[in-house]
């Protein structure tokens, strides 16, 4: 960029040849250094070229300054992008499993996203947190009986002596776990089976006693026949009763086995999520539900961009109860420093951990952690006009489009999203509008509907149920807070994996202006469209103007840089110092034997191109260069070698004041019609000051021998 400025425009904008500019010049400042013979069209064209060259230089400098930082590589480097997408996809599948489990258990059936149901919504968010942390159906009972078993688990942890969570014994093999589950089921079913066996034995004893008693009766044939009939009837009765009892026992056994199977499925889901329960919670207090929806966390405000996440993990993993680390996106206004949350389970002594980390430094940076408070307002209120029937229909359409876009981005349900996703079934039925056109035609009221200036908010419970199903899916699976029009991209690593949500406010008591409703909906839709995929990217022409790198050309540069001519027929490979007879042999050698370095060159080109193609790429705040110092009048203007060139080793062209303007002043007091283009400052004619003269004369002091030297 500096070479471009020097060759095309004669030097750098700051005066020293070859030195890059410190800030972007305004058009007026640019004109001050331009040849007066340049026309208006050429001046505009030159300024566009200057701005494009300046942007290219700024982007290249920014890329070189941040290319080794973790956050920058996660956004643009091909390998890190692939790894990040894989982690995001796994977390998305995990959240989908949580949603389907809670949906199958009926957690979303009797809930609506209204501010009046804030407590029920918080309960659902806590259930999502419990399942996401690997909790089972038994742990969900913690929402019904909060605090039960916490004291026992705390005592177990104290007995363990603060055993580190990261050094726990690995879980047993799946076959051993299945054996444990089977034995557990047999132990649960053993009491019922024992009761059934005892009942059958008692029935047999009763039957044998009855038979022995009947044998001791007189041997009269009629009495014997009657006794036989009675015995047969009673035996049949006993058999029927025994069969009924056996059926009841079998039914109880099936119910118990089904419960055991559900718990086994919960454990398998726990293993699938990879969030196993701590060892101390598998001991004596394991029968109590775990408070997995509660966490403790530390907050670090300023983490330098050079510090990696793995360094913080290695520092905090030695403390008991450690769970995860989350780093926010950097901000250019704060020198690309990041915020950090370190999450522990709710039994951790967070004050003690915070005290121990107070004076810890990473790369000479002090962490200075503080205890992070829990969310105080998890359910927040949106505008009450969202209750209106018309807006609900539009929101159903927008939510369905957003679900299709995000599901397609991550291939959640395969090819056909509508058939695979259960929340999208029959959504189009509620979007079809119905009108009574025939009745209007017969009654002569065609087109009589005039838009009203004010409307009454009307609520449709059918639309509410459909819309809430879509919004809960977006919130749980894709971390999208619909009414806030935002997506929490790092929510899986935050202290709360489903923290807050915006819901509909109460219905406005008065009529709402139609214009106000339309403006609110328009702004909301514009904000929500930024979440759709694919996102906006620059065109090929724009990327080419910004300096896109072609991988083939970069490879050629790499080959030429590592090829050296030693003699007429002797060439050297710089990387391994192997000699060849010609440059083509060196090229073949580099592509075959040094393929890793060549591949790195291609990845580096893709790395830079990904950065250029992002229209919202991070950058330093725009700086303006300081205005040039005006030179003394009478000095010669700069020498120019090109039509659009200037030289900065000579003073700037003089300012033309109002008194010396070659054009007559107009009614506005500027220096002629072309003063705006030639850098003439817009100055109003100076008004005469009204001053009071001093009646006394000023005393003059001068040398009488040299009166001209002391003249004032």
N, C-alpha and C positions, 0 to 999 in steps of 0.2 A: 504493500500500500504506500509506504513512504517513497519507494522507487517510482511508483506511478505518479505521485504528487510532484516529485522532483523533476521527472522527465516531462510531464505534460504541462505542469503549471509553474515550473521554474524554481521551486523550493518548498519548504514546509511552511505552514501557516503561522508558525510562531517566530519566524525570523531566522532561525539557525537551519542551514541546509541539512536535509536528511533527518531532522528530528520530527517525530510524529506530532500531530496537533493534540493539545490537551482538551479541547472541547470543540463542539460543532459551531461553526460561524453562522450567524444569521445572514440573510440575503443582503441586507444593507452593508454589513461588514465585508461580505464577499465582494460587493461592488466597489468598495473603496480601494481594493487591491487589483481591480481589473483595469484593463486598457480602456481608456475613454473612447477609443475608436470602435469598440465592440458594440454591435447593435443589441436591441432589447431581446430579440428571439435567441440570439447566440448566448447572451448572458444567462438567460433562464436555462438553456441547455447545458452550459458549463456548470451552473450551480447544481443541476441534477446529477451530473457526472461526479462533481465534488462530493455530494452527499452520499452517493452510492459507494464511492471509493472509501469515504470515511466509515460507512457502515461495515464494509468488508474488513477494514482494518480493526474496528472495534470487536467484531465477532471473532476474528482470528485470535486477537489478544485474549478475549474472554475464554475461548476454547482452550488455549494453551495454559491459562492460569488455573482452570478448574478441571482439566481432563483427568486428573488422578484422584479426584475426590469421589467418595462413595455415592453421594446423592446424584452427582452428575452422570456417573457411569450407569447407575440404575435407570436413568431416564433415556439414555441415548446409545450406550454401547451394545452391540448386537448380542454378545454372550450374556451380559447382565440382564438385558431385556428378556431374553429367553428364560433365564432362571427366575426372574421376578414374575413373569407370566405363569410359569409352572406353579410357583408358590401361591399366586393369587387364585389359580384355577382349583388347586387342592382346597384352599380355604373356602372357596365358593361351593364346592361340592359338600364340604362339611356343613356349611350353613344350610344348604338345601336339604341334607339329611335331617338336620334339626327342625326345619320347617315342616317337612313331611311327617315326622314323628309327632310333633305337636298338633298338626292338622288332623292326623289320624286319631289322636286322643281327644279331639273336640275342644282344644284350647281356643280356637278362633271362631267357634260357632256363635256364641252369644255375646260378642263384643263389638262395639262400634267406636270409631275414632272421633269421639265427642269429648269435650272438656268435662262433661258431667260424669264420665266413666274413667276419670284419671287413675283412681286406685286400681281398677281392674286392668287398665292398660299397663301400669307399672308391674303388676303381677305377671302379665304375659312377657314383658321385657326381662324380668328376672328368670322366668322359666327358660327363655332363650339362652340367657347367660349360663344357667345350670347345665343345660344340655351341651352347650358349646364347650364348657370346661370338662366334659366327659361324665357328667352326672347321670344317674339312672332314674327310673321311675320312683324308686324309694327316696331319692334326694329331692324330688319335686315336692314331697310332703313337707319339706322345710318351709315352703311358702304358707302352709296351713298351721304348722307348729313351729314358729320361729324360736330359735334359741335352744331347742331340745337337743341334748347331747353335746353341746359346745363345751360345757365344763369338763365332761369326761374326756373329750379329745384334747383339751388343753392340758389336763393332767397327764395323759399319755405322752404328749410331746415333751412335757417337762421331764418325765421319766426317761425318755430317750436322750435327754441332755442336749437338745437342740441339734438333732441329727440333720446333716445337710441334705437338702432335697435332691441336689444334683448327683449325690453319691449313693443314692438308694440302690438296693439290689434290683436287678432287672426282673420283669415279670416272668412267670413260669411259662413253659411251652404250652401251646394250644391244646395238645392232647392231655396234659396233666390238668389243665383248667377244665376241660370237658369232664374228666374223671371226678374232679372236685364237685362240679355242678351236679353230676349224676348221683354221687354219694349224698350230696346235700338233699336232693329230691327224695332219695330213699329214706333218709332220716325223717323228712317231713311226712312222708306217707306211711311210715312204720306204725304210729299209734292207731291210725284208722284201720289198717289191715289187721292189727292185733285184736281190735275190738270186734271186727267181723268174724275172725276165727273163733273167738270166745263165744260169740252169740250163736254160731253154728253148733259148737260143742254142747252148749246148754240145751239147745233145741233137740239135739240127738239124745241127750240124757233124759229129757222129759218124755220123748217118744218111747224110749226103752222102758222107762218106769211104767208108763201107761200100758204097754204091751204085757209086762210082767204081772201087773195088777189084774189085767183082763184074763190072763191065763188061770188065775186062782179062783175064778168064778165057777158055779155049778155047771156040770157038763150037759145041760139041756140044749138040744139042737136049735130050737127056736131062739133061745136066749143067746146061744153062740152066734147064730146068724145075725141077730140084731146087734150083738156086740161087734161082730166083724164089720157090719155096715158103719157102725159108729166109729170104729177105729179107722176105717178107710176115709170117712169124712174128715175126721180130725187130722189124719195124716196129710190129706190134701190141703186142709187149712194151714197146717204147719208148713207145708212146702210152698204154698202161695205167699205166706208171710215171710218165709226165708228168702224166696226169690225177690220179693219187694225190697227187703232189707239189703240184699246183695246189689240190687239195681241202684238203691240210694247210695250205698258205699262206693259203687263204681262211679256214680255221678260225682260224688265228693272227690274221689281220687282223680277224675278227669279235670275237675276244676282246679285242684291243687297242682296237678301236672301242668296245666295251662299257665297257671301263675308262675310256676318254676321256669317254664319255657320263656315266658315274657322277661323274667329276670335274666335268664341266660342270654336272650337277645339284647337286653340292655348292656350286659357285660361285653358282648361281641361288638356292639356299637361303640362302647367305651374304648375297646382295643382298636377299632377302626379309626376313631378320631385321634388316637395317639395321646390321649390325655388321661392317663391312668390315675387312680386315686393314690394318695400318699400311703406309705407303709403304716404310719401311725394311725391312719383312719381305717385300715383293714384289720385292726386288732379288736380289742374288747368293745370299742365304741362304734364298730362298723355297722351295727344294726340301726343306729340312729342316722337320720338324714343329715347330709353335709350342707353347710351354708356356702355353697359354691358361687352363689350370686353376689357374695360380699368379698371385696378385695381391699388391700391396703397398698398405697403407692407413694413413691417419691417423685418430686418434680425438680428438674434441673433446667434453668431458664436459658443459659447460654452454653451450647456445645459447639466448639469450633468445627468448621466443615472438614478439617483434616483428620478428625477423630472418627474411627470406624465404629460401627455398632458392635462388632465382635469384641472390641476392647472393653466396652462398658459391660457386656455380658460376662466376660471373664472376670471382671472386677466384682460384680454383684452376685455371681452364682454361688459363692462360698457362704452367703448368708442364708439361714434357714427360711424356708417359705418362698424362695425366689421362683418367679413364674416366667416373665418375659420383659423385653425392652422395646420401647416404641420411640422412634425419632420422627419429628415432623419435617415438612418440606421447608427448605431454607428461604429466607426473604432477603432480597437485595438491599432493602432499607437498613437491615441489621447486619451488614457485611456477610451475609449468607450463613449466619449462625443458626443453629437449630435448637428446638425445644425437645426435652427428653422426659419420658415417663418410665419409671421402673416399677413393675407390678409384683407384689407379694400376695400370698394368701392372707385371709382375714385373721389368722392366728399368729402372724408374725409380729414381733415387737418392733414396730416401725420407728418409734422414737429412738430406740437404742441403735438401730441400723443407720438412721439419719445422723446421729451424733458421731458414729464411727466414720462416716464418709465425709464429714465436714472439712477435714484438712487433707483429703486425698487428692492427688494431682495426676492428671493424664497428660503427658507431653507438656509439662509445665503449666497446664491449665487447671485451675481450681474448679471442682465440680459445684460446690456450694448447694447441696440439695436441701429441699424443704419438704415437709409432709404435705401431701396433696389431699385436699378435701374431696369427699364424695359429691356427686352431682346433687344439687339442691332442688332444681326444677327439671325433672325428667320429662314431664308432659307440658309442652308449651302450646299456647293458643294462637291459632291463625285467625284471619278475618272471618267474621260471622257470615259474610255474604257467600262463603263457600257452601253454605247450606242450601243455596238456591238450586232449583231443579235444572235450570238451563246450564249453569256452571258445572253441575255434577255430570251432566252428559258430556260436556267438553272435557272434563277431567278424566272420565272413564276412557275416552278416546286417547287422550294423551298418555295416560298410565299404561294402556294396552300397547301403544306404539313403543313406549320406553322399555317395557318388558320384552317385547320382541327384539328390539335393538340390542339390549344387554345380553339376552339369552343367546342370540345369534353370535355376538362377539365372543362369548366363552363356550359356545357349543354345549349348552346345558342339557337340552332335550333332543339333540340330534338334528336331523334335517327339518322336519315339520314341527315348528314351535307350537302351533295352535293345537295339534293333536296330542303332543306330549305333555304340555303344561296344563294341569287341571284348572288353574285359575282363569285361563283364557277361553274355556268352553262356554258357549252361549253368551259371550260378551256382546257380540254384534247385535243380538236380539234387542238389547236395551238401548242401542244407538239409533234404531230406526224411528224416524219421526212420523207421526200420524196426524193427518189433517182431515177436516170435513169439507172437502171441496165441492162435493155434490150438493150438500145442504146449502152452502153459500151461493151456489149457482141457482138453486131453486128459489131461494129467498131474496135473491138480488143483492146480496151483501158481498159480492166478489171484490177482493182487495180493500175491504172496509177496515181491516186491522191496521191501525195507525200506531207506530211505536210510541209508547208512553215515555214521558220525561222521568217518571218515578215508578218503581215496581215494588211489590211486596214480596219478600223472600218466602218462597214456598218449598217445603221439604218433602221429598219422596222417599219413603222408607225402603222401597224396592231398589232404587238406585243406590241408596246408602249401603245396602248389604253387598251389592256387586262391587262398588267402588272400594269399600273397606277390604274386601278380599284381595284386590289388586295392590292396594297400598301396603297391606301387611306383608305380602310377598316381596314387594320392592324393599321394604324396610329390613326384613329378616335376611333375605337371600343376597340382595345387591347393595345393602347398606345405604339406600336412598331415602332421605327424608323428603317426601313428595311436597308437602305444603311449604317447606323451607327451600325447595328446589336446589338441594345440594346432595353430594355423595361423599360419605366418609370413607376415603380410600384406605386409611390405615386403622380402621376400627378393629380389625382382628387382633391387633397388637396393643390396643389401648387397655386401660384398666377395666373398662366396661365394653364388652363386645357388642352391646346393643343399648347404648346409653340413653339418648333422649329422642323424642319424636314430637312433631308438630301436629296438632289435631284441630278439628273445626271448633270455632268458638260458638257461643250461643247465638240464636237467631236474633237479628236486630229488631227491636220493638217497633221502629218506625219504617216508613217507606224509604227505599234507597234510590238515589239518582241513577238513572240508566247510564249516563255518561261516566260516572264514577266506577260503576261495575265493569264497563267495557275497558276503561283504562287499566284497572287493576288486573283484569284477565290478560290484556295484551302484554303488560310488563311481566306477569308471571310466566306466560308462555315463552317469551324471549329468554328469560332466565333458565327455564327448564330445558330448552332446546340445546343448551351447552352440554347436557349430560348424554345426548344421543351419540351413537357410534355408527359409522365412522366419523371421526372428528375432522375439522377443517385443516387442510394442509396447503402449502404453497404450490403453485404451478411449476412446471418444469422450466419455463422461461424465467420466472422470478428466482428460482433456485440457481439457475445458470448465471444470472446477473450477480448473485451474491457470492459466486465463486465455488460452485459445486466441483467436487473432486471425482474424477473418473478412475475407477480401480486399475484399469489397464495402463493409463498414463502414469499413475503413481508407481506401478510395478516397474515401468520403464525407467522412471527416475531412480528407483531403488537399484536397478541393475547398473545404470550408468554410474551411480555414486560408488558402487562396490567393484567397479571394473577399472583397472589402471594399466596403462601402457608402459612397459619397461623398455622395450626395444622394438625393432621393426617387426619382428614376428614373435614377440614375447609379451604376453598379457598376464596380469595377476588378479586373482580373486582376493579382495581385501579382507574378507571374513576369515578365510582359512589359509591365505597366502599360498595357494596352489597356482602353478603357472600353466598357461595354455598358449597355443600358437595363434589364436585369433579371438576377437571379442565375442563371436557367435558361440564359441565353445564355453566361454565364461558365462554367457547368459544361460546356456543349457545346464551348466553345472549349478548355477544359483537356483534355477527353477526346480531341479531334481534333488540336490543334496541339501539345500537350504530352504526347503519348502515351508518350514515353520515361520521363518522370518518373512517370506513372501506373503504368507497367509495373514500375518500380523499387519502387513502393509495394506492389504485389502480390507481387513476389519477396521483399520484406522480410517480409511477413506469412508467406509460406511458409517463409522462413528461420527465423523464430521458432517456427513450429509444428513444424518438423522437430526443433528442439532440445527442445521440450516432449514430443514423442512418444517420445523415446528413454528407455527405463527405466534405462539405464546412462549417462545424461548426466553429463558432468564437472561437478564442483561443488567448492567449497571445503570443507575439513574442517569438520564441525559444531562450532560454538562455543556454549558455554553462558554465559549472562549471569551476572555475579557475584551472589552472594546479597545481598539487601537488608540494609542496616544496621538493627538493631532500634532502635526509638525508646524514649524514656523512658516508663515507665509513668505513666499519668495523663493523657497527651495524648489529645485527641479523635481519633476515627477519621476517615477520609477522607469527603468528601461525594460522593455518587453521584447522577448524573442519570438513569441507566437501570438496568434490572434487572441487566444484566451490565456496567455501566460502572464506571469508577474515575477518579480524578483524581490526577495525579502531582505536582501543585504543592502537595500537602499531605502530611504525614508518613504513613508506613505505619501500619496498626493495630498496637497494642501486642501483644507476646508475653505470653501468659498463663502465668505460672510455675506451678510445682507447688503452691506454698503458696496461691496465689490462685485455683486452679481452682474453678469453681462446682460441679464434680462430685466426689464422694468418690473418693479414690484406690483403684484396684483392686489385685489381688494382684501385678500387674506393675509398679506404681509409676508409671503414666502419669496424665495429667490427665483421666480420664473416658473414656467410650466414643467420643466424637466428637472426641477430640483430634487424630486423624490427618487429619480433614477440615478443621478450623478452624485448622490451622497450629500446633497445640500441639506443641512438641518433646517427643520421648519421652525422658524423663530418669528415671533410677532415683533413689530417695530417697537423699539423702546420708547416708553413715555417719559416725558420730562419730569424730573423730580421737582417738587415745590419745596424749596429750602429757604430758610431765613439767613440772609447774609449778616456776617458780623460787621458792625460799623467800624471796628478798629482795623487798621491795616496790619498786615503781617510784617514783622521785622525781618529784614534781609541782612544776612551776615556774609560778606564777601571780602576778598583780599583786594585792596585798592590797587595794588600793583598788577594784579591779574584779575580784572573784573569778570571776564568770560568764564573763568574756572568755577566761580561761586554762583553763577547765575542759575536760578531755579527754573 
